[in-house]
Amino acid sequence: MIITECELGYNRENIVREADEGNVTAQEDLARGYLSDNNAIVKSVDWDRVLYWLRRAAENGSLWAFRRLKSLKENPGDRMFRDTFPTSKKLLKVQSSESDLHFLMSSEEEQKYIKKVHERRGKELLMHLIEYCQDERRAYPKSQHWNKIYHDYSWYTNTKDFTKFPPLKAPLLIDTWNASEKDRRLRLLTQIYWCYANNKIGNLYNSIISLKEDDWHYGDCESTISLDLIKNEYASWLGVGRHPKSDISNHCTDNRF
């Protein structure tokens, strides 16, 4: 199916600018455009440009681009990616010698791209959890569920290799009489950030999303705790100086990285 300029949200003139500025979606769509001969995006098919934009997108954490490069590495002769892009047969120039396979992804590149894919996915999960845990007046999980989530990860800081992991503070449960609803919510969100920063966000995401509605405490906190505040709180766990403006009473709603 040919995608129109209107549906894309950009056209042949601005998509390259968007891609050059780091827009992963634009980078992916440029690679698709060159593969599919989509006249709304590119003027003609171009194998070198396919590879260039696949690499740029993979460097920015695109799983789709990484999978295309991985497919080429495993089967260099399949330029149509198992008929996903049948029109890319126009790109084919029979190349039999190993020297002609310079475009293949190296082992070093593969490891770099895998890391970027995980980083991008981790950020997506983090931001969704920060939003989800504050939607519908959610404040924090009930004691038994919050304790379970905490103990799934706290043991990492109690092993002989504990110095590899920064401190993970315990839940602020009901018997912590002087903790406010905002304090408890911030503690939960900072635990989530701990898992993100220490490459544990995937399993935690599943644990939290699987909680039922009656597994949560709900509150009256209408304002949203920002990522900036969460990061400042996490810094205090690390023993790094906390910025005066990061006090919970001064939180904002700007969730930029």
Secondary structure, DSSP 8 states (H G I E B T S, - for coil): ----HHHHTS-TTTHHHHHHTT-HHHHHHHHHHHHHT-TTT-SS--HHHHHHHHHHHHHTT-HHHHHHHHHHHH-TT-TTTTTTSGGGGGG-----SGGGGTTS--HHHHHHHHHHHHHHHHHHHHHHHHHHTTGGGEEEE-HHHHHHHHHHHHGGGGSTTGGGS--------TT-TT--HHHHHHHHHHHHHHHHHTT-HHHHHHHHHT--GGGEEE----S---HHHHHHHHHHHTT----GGG-GGG-------
